[in-house]
Amino acid sequence: MKVGIPKEIQADEFRVAGSPKTVKRLIKQGFEVIVEQSAGIQANYSDDEFREAGAELVETAEVLFDTSDIILKVQPVTEEEVAMMHKDQLVLSYLYPAQNETLLKILADKGVNAIAMDAIPRISRAQKMDVLSSMANIAGYRSVVEAANYYGRFLNGQITAAGKVEPAKVLIIGAGVAGLAAIGTAKSLGAIVRAFDTRKEVAEQIESMGAEFLTVEIDEDGSTESGYSKVMSQAFIDAEMKLFEEQAKEVDIIITTAQIPGREAPKLILDYHVAAMKPGSVIMDLAAPTGGNCVFTKKNEIV
């Protein structure tokens, strides 16, 4: 059985669906692996590394899709890619089925079997396949690094001959995988960290990492069986907005991570929150791909 790894065609996608290391594992399990030339260049894997791992390299996506039984991708297949596929082929990739009804129908009409890697249950047994958690962990870490760069001052406190500099205050909204990674990174860089989440169960995790857990005086829990937060009552949202306004006046960096699968990201940082922040403060919005948690967020833009 042949596994094909094509080059990602989106201009801003640098990842590749398989590395030389995973190619070796697949071959060890009895698969043949076909890789499109230059598929790994953006991810810093050369064609020679794939060859040395045992993969066969092909020049075009057409040849790869035609000869493979299983396709591994990062981004969902496009209509052009589906046109190159054949009946009973299997594709594993991000798919976002709730938002991609048209693509699902095209795949079904073609007779292609598709597995949405982003829809795998968030349970311990499936952790190795949880593409959302692995990417969220990286995003949380990177959000603090990027925020520190734009902030331009110290995250940790400094005592110098010229006087004392207080540590930066960081507010992290949403303590899922990305939020917890951001907490750990901000704490390790010496910042004072506060975190808010509608799910009461995460309070212990936040505090165990050395951050302060912020909450509102309303007895309502946002936990769900899926691990994501649910939509809260209007009374809770009003109290939440007031809390964020108070925090916006104090903190130097706000990192937002709140997303609900299949829906537009909730708006949590409004115009008056931004107006209350100090000059030079930074907002890192990790929900930008689904509309953003801040009203001023523009996807793929620095505002």
Summary of the structure (lengths in Angstrom):
residues: 303
radius of gyration: 22.3
end to end distance: 48.2
largest distance: 72.1
contacts: 950
relative contact order: 0.09
helix: 39%
strand: 17%
